[in-house]
Each structure stands twice: as structure tokens, then as C-alpha cells.
């Protein structure tokens, strides 16, 4: 049984919230650069206050509610993950290192064999 995704139509108020959030970010950045002569506290304060205000406005929009719902669902799914034990992790790490060493040896052997075949047998060049 297939489920279809239904996308909600954003309202004018929701679009206005998103535009306001973007304008707050731009204002925060502009304030940071234009208030450079007022001191670091005022400069950084304007940036932080503007960005926090933009985040609050964004989270109050429909897109913000969807992001919060996605975050909750993701956190719930992370709780369902069966993480490997320390022993399993160490074993898999050893397997990976062993495979890397084995592949390095294989590639070295293949390279040297092809070098011998091409340079010594086919071309007749002696080192």
C-alpha cells in the first residue's frame, strides 16, 4: 500500500514569516558590520540578537514546525538503532585494517608484476 505525501500550501502569513526571518538575518549581519565602531559587545550583541530573533520567527512558521517534527522523528528513530558493542566495534576495526593491508600488498604485487612484464619482457629495458 503506497502512501502519498500531501504538501501543505503556504499561506501569505507563513511566507511573510519566512521573509521576515531572512530580513532579520540580513539586518543582524548589517548591524554587525555597521556597528563595528560601537565596540565588540554592541557589535556581537546585535548579531546574536538578530540571529536569535530570525530563528524564533522561522520556528514559528510552517517550515519551522516541519523542521521541529522532523527533528523529533529523527531523535525517535535514533533510539531504535542497535549500536554495536565495544567488542564488535574493535573486531570490525581489526578486519578493516587487515583488509587494507591485504589490498595494499595485492596492489603492490600487481604493480611490480606489470612493471616486470612490461619493462623487462615486452620492452626489453633492463634497470
C-alpha positions as CSV (number, residue, x, y, z in Angstrom):
1,X,0.0,0.0,0.0
2,X,1.6,3.2,-1.1
3,X,1.3,6.4,0.9
4,X,1.2,9.7,-0.9
5,X,2.8,12.8,0.5
6,X,0.5,15.8,0.9
7,X,2.3,19.1,0.7
8,X,0.6,22.0,2.5
9,X,0.0,25.2,0.7
10,X,1.8,28.0,2.5
11,X,-0.3,30.9,3.5
12,X,0.6,34.6,3.0
13,X,1.3,34.9,6.7
14,X,3.6,32.0,6.6
15,X,5.5,33.4,3.6
16,X,5.7,36.7,5.5
17,X,7.3,35.0,8.5
18,X,9.9,33.5,6.2
19,X,10.6,36.8,4.6
20,X,10.8,38.4,8.0
21,X,13.3,35.7,9.2
22,X,15.5,36.4,6.1
23,X,15.3,40.1,6.7
24,X,16.3,39.6,10.3
25,X,19.4,37.7,9.3
26,X,20.3,40.4,6.8
27,X,19.7,43.1,9.5
28,X,21.8,41.1,12.0
29,X,24.7,40.9,9.6
30,X,24.4,44.6,8.6
31,X,24.3,45.6,12.2
32,X,27.4,43.5,12.9
33,X,29.3,45.4,10.2
34,X,27.9,48.8,10.7
35,X,28.2,48.8,14.5
36,X,31.9,48.0,14.4
37,X,32.8,51.4,15.9
38,X,30.5,51.0,18.8
39,X,32.5,48.2,20.4
40,X,32.7,44.5,20.3
41,X,29.9,44.0,22.8
42,X,27.4,46.0,20.8
43,X,28.6,44.5,17.5
44,X,28.3,40.9,18.6
45,X,25.2,41.6,20.6
46,X,23.4,42.9,17.5
47,X,24.4,39.8,15.6
48,X,23.3,37.4,18.3
49,X,20.0,39.1,19.0
50,X,19.2,39.4,15.3
51,X,20.0,35.7,14.6
52,X,18.0,34.5,17.6
53,X,15.1,36.6,16.5
54,X,15.3,35.2,13.0
55,X,15.4,31.6,14.4
56,X,12.3,32.3,16.6
57,X,10.4,33.7,13.6
58,X,11.4,30.8,11.4
59,X,10.4,28.2,14.1
60,X,7.0,29.9,14.3
61,X,6.4,29.3,10.6
62,X,5.1,26.2,9.0
63,X,8.6,25.3,7.7
64,X,9.8,25.7,11.3
65,X,7.1,23.4,12.6
66,X,8.0,20.8,10.0
67,X,11.7,21.1,11.0
68,X,10.8,20.5,14.6
69,X,8.6,17.5,13.7
70,X,11.5,16.1,11.6
71,X,13.9,16.6,14.5
72,X,11.6,14.7,16.9
73,X,11.1,11.9,14.4
74,X,14.8,11.6,13.8
75,X,15.5,11.5,17.5
76,X,12.9,8.8,18.0
77,X,14.4,6.8,15.1
78,X,17.9,7.2,16.6
79,X,16.6,5.5,19.8
80,X,15.6,2.5,17.7
81,X,19.1,2.0,16.3
82,X,21.0,-1.1,17.7
83,X,24.5,0.2,18.2
84,X,27.4,-2.3,18.1
85,X,29.2,-3.2,21.3
86,X,32.7,-2.2,22.0
87,X,33.9,-5.7,21.2
88,X,32.1,-5.8,17.9
89,X,33.5,-2.3,17.0
90,X,37.1,-3.4,17.8
91,X,36.7,-6.6,15.8
92,X,35.3,-4.8,12.7
93,X,38.2,-2.2,13.0
94,X,40.7,-5.0,13.0
95,X,39.0,-6.6,10.0
96,X,39.1,-3.3,8.1
97,X,42.8,-2.7,8.9
98,X,43.6,-6.3,7.8
99,X,41.7,-5.9,4.6
100,X,43.5,-2.6,3.9
101,X,46.9,-4.2,4.4
102,X,45.9,-7.1,2.3
103,X,44.8,-4.8,-0.5
104,X,47.9,-2.8,-0.3
105,X,50.0,-5.9,-0.7
106,X,47.9,-7.1,-3.6
107,X,48.2,-3.8,-5.4
108,X,52.0,-3.6,-4.8
109,X,52.4,-7.1,-6.1
110,X,50.2,-6.4,-9.2
111,X,52.2,-3.2,-9.9
112,X,55.5,-4.9,-9.6
113,X,54.3,-7.8,-11.8
114,X,53.1,-5.5,-14.5
115,X,56.3,-3.4,-14.3
116,X,58.4,-6.6,-14.8
117,X,56.2,-7.8,-17.7
118,X,56.1,-4.5,-19.5
119,X,59.6,-3.2,-18.9
120,X,61.6,-6.4,-18.8
121,X,59.8,-8.9,-21.1
122,X,57.9,-6.7,-23.6
123,X,60.2,-3.7,-24.0
124,X,63.4,-5.4,-23.0
125,X,64.6,-2.5,-20.8
126,X,66.9,-3.5,-18.0
127,X,67.3,-1.5,-14.9
